[in-house]
Amino acid sequence: MKGKFPLERFAQMRTPFYYYDMELLRATLRAINQETQKYENFCVHYAVKANANPKVLRSIREAGLGADCVSGGEIEAAIRAGFPADKIVYAGVGKSDWEINLGLDNDIFCFNVESVPELQVINELAAAKGKTANVAFRINPDVGAHTHANITTGLAENKFGIAMRDMESVIEQAQSLKNVRFVGLHFHIGSQILDMGDFQALCNRINELQDQLESHRIIVENINVGGGLGIDYQHPNRVPIPDFKAYFDTYAKRLRLRPGQKLHFELGRAVVAQCGSLIARTLYIKEGAHKKFAILDAGMTDLIRPALYQAYHKIENLSSEEPMEAYDVVGPICESSDVFAKQMDLNAAHRGDLMAIRSAGAYGEIMASCYNCRPLPIGYSSDELF
Ligand SMILES: *Cc1c(COP(=O)(O)O)cnc(C)c1O
């Protein structure tokens, strides 16, 4: 089965472009809300870095999620899309002064702080404005994740977060500063995680750290466990919505929250990946010495995940019902890594055929570049095309 695409509309459109199935996005958001509404203290923030297309952002805001930002530009995008400032959290190892000031001016809910020097700068900038900034500390929990090495973030060797052994002294420093208020702990162990055991390991670690803090009478109002829930790249049609029940239930069962504590999540990929496809035209079918190449007008400038992470994306030939043949599907960019898939089975392809590169809603359009002086791909929502 192929996804449902408005092929007649596509036929007249300039390629490549991103196409967002807004029905699927809304169904995904309903599934998230259905699971989290079982727990009154769960708050979900959408990780804007996965996809900041305005139509996508607006739909996510309408579903009531908060926003997790990692730059000043993302804070601006979130505010423009209507996210309330008190539902915006801001993380990142290298926050510039203007970005911190932007967060302060907008009274965002919380800065997720990753170092002592950063804490001091936030305190100074807040003091200059006569404000008090809410801060949570991002702790590096030294928990591995069974995912690609480039997308683990919670190991001691990674650049992210504050080492566990420094946690208490950093909290004490925050308590001694006038213009910051310590409001919680933040964690994020990586991305595209499908093994609930990885999230359980994070829960166990947080339980240990909470016990330790409790023995020193340090009260934590908010626990933020980050994001990272993966999706099924192999089967976008069969598994269009991730298993949110298993994910949220893992935290509900394993994490020992204290009375009144709020639990925050920052999901990116799991919210938007499956609703997006990169639509490209086939330029040429080339018979190589040992195999066939399908050369598309989309390349790694439009979707870099295969080149960057050796990521798998299912590809479908939307224009053909002919018997399957294997192709190396490649782009036009002058880089050997500009390959979307090797030996992908496609309905026999011809020049002009429209291809859908699936599960491309997360870390797709937002990572596009102008390398080779190519124009950036446009993102269309199904709401505007049907
Ligand atoms: C990237 C990121 C997320 C979202 O990760 P996903 O794997 O897309 O869910 C959440 N929190 C932080 C701090 C991040 O950097």
The ligand as an SDF file (V2000), in Angstrom:
LIG
                    3D

 15 15  0  0  0  0  0  0  0  0999 V2000
   16.6410   17.0880   20.0700 C   0  0  0  0  0  0  0  0  0  0  0  0
   16.1250   17.2330   21.4350 C   0  0  0  0  0  0  0  0  0  0  0  0
   14.8740   16.7210   21.7760 C   0  0  0  0  0  0  0  0  0  0  0  0
   14.0020   15.9670   20.8160 C   0  0  0  0  0  0  0  0  0  0  0  0
   14.5310   14.7630   20.4100 O   0  0  0  0  0  0  0  0  0  0  0  0
   13.6570   13.7480   19.5290 P   0  0  0  0  0  0  0  0  0  0  0  0
   14.5150   12.5700   19.3840 O   0  0  0  0  0  0  0  0  0  0  0  0
   13.3600   14.4050   18.2420 O   0  0  0  0  0  0  0  0  0  0  0  0
   12.4090   13.4390   20.3090 O   0  0  0  0  0  0  0  0  0  0  0  0
   14.4260   16.9280   23.0560 C   0  0  0  0  0  0  0  0  0  0  0  0
   15.1640   17.5920   23.9670 N   0  0  0  0  0  0  0  0  0  0  0  0
   16.3670   18.1020   23.6690 C   0  0  0  0  0  0  0  0  0  0  0  0
   17.1270   18.8430   24.7080 C   0  0  0  0  0  0  0  0  0  0  0  0
   16.8960   17.9390   22.4030 C   0  0  0  0  0  0  0  0  0  0  0  0
   18.0950   18.4400   22.1200 O   0  0  0  0  0  0  0  0  0  0  0  0
  1  2  1  0
  2  3  1  0
  2 14  2  0
  3  4  1  0
  3 10  2  0
  4  5  1  0
  5  6  1  0
  6  7  2  0
  6  8  1  0
  6  9  1  0
 10 11  1  0
 11 12  2  0
 12 13  1  0
 12 14  1  0
 14 15  1  0
M  END
$$$$
